[in-house]
Amino acid sequence: MNNMSKDERKALVQAYKMAPTYYGVIQIENTRNHKRFIAAVPNIKGRWDYYQVNLNNHKYGDTELQRDWDAMGADAFAYSVLFKEKTDDVLNMRAELKDLLAIWREEVKPEYKS
């Protein structure tokens, strides 16, 4: 049973909406063979959960990342945020993410392709 009043719930929802959002570059690393996957994402909040659900449900098809995930299990992978920035001043998120991904692919040289 929830003992939260309607006003308390409304205040929590408003606080959540007002919290800053961050875009950025995330990495999933296979801790056994050290292969890495990176992605530029518009909102990093909850992104690890997103990838775990999709990989557990085989949404990455016939990719090396999916094959290793299936063979080694979730415990063989670690998640990290390589870069994050507030979304406040971004005028064109799609272009920003494309540019970020290119920069970080060059720097990290991930073995798993996105």
N, C-alpha and C positions, 0 to 999 in steps of 0.2 A: 504494500500500500504506500502511496505517495503522500507524505504529510506537507508537501509544498503548496502554499496558497497560489491562487491564480496570479496575484501581483508579483510574488516571488519568481514564479515561472516566467512571467513576462519580462521581469528585470534581467533574468539570466539569458533569455533569448536575445534581448537588446544588447547586452554586454558581449555576447558571442558575435553578433552582427557588427558591432563597433570595433572588435579586436582587429588589429592589422593583419593583412594577409601578405604572404611572401611567395614570390616566384623563385625559381632557382634551378640548380643542377644537382641531381641526386645520383648516387652510385650504389649498385648492388655488386658486392664482391663475393666470389666463391672463395671461401677461406681454405679450401683444400688445394685447389690448383691456381689460385690467385687471378683467375680471369675476372674481368670487370665489365659491367654494363653501366652506361650512363644515359641519362635523359634530362632534357630541359623541360620543366613542368611549370604550369601557370599558378599552381597552389601546392606548396609542399606539405601542407597539413594533411595527415592521413595517407600520404602517398605510399608508405611502406605497406600499410594494410591493403591498399589498392593492388599493389604488385603481388603480394602474397595470395590474395584471393584469386587473381587472374592466373597466376602460375599454378596454384593448386587445382584450378578448374581447366587447365590445359588451353588457355586462351592465346598462348604464344606459338601455337602450331608446331611446325617442324623447324624449330630454331635450336641452336646449340644451347642457349640459356635454358630453354624448356627441357631439353634432353638431360642436361646436368641436374636441373632441379628435380626431375622425376627420378633420376638414378641415385642422387645423393641426399635428397630431402632438404627441407627448409632449414634445418640446423646447420647446413653447410654454407649458408649465405649470411652476409652481414650488410646492413643498410647504413648509408651515411649521406649527409648533405654536404656537398662540396662548395656550394655557393648559394647564398640567399640574399634577397633584397626585397624591400617593401614594394608592393605593386602600385603605390600611390601616384608616382610620376611617369608611369609607362603609358605612352600614347598608343603604341602598336605592339601588343603583347606577342602576336604571332611572329613578327619580325624580330623582336627582342629575343625570343626563345630560339629562333633559327640561328641568329648570330651567336648567342651564348653556346649553343650546342656545337657549332663549328669550332669555336675557340677551345672549348673543353675537350672535344674529340682530338684536336691537334695536340693538346697538352697531355692528356691521359692515355690516348691511344688504346681505347677499350677493345678487349678481345671479342666480347659479345656484341653483335650488331643489333641496333634498335630499328 
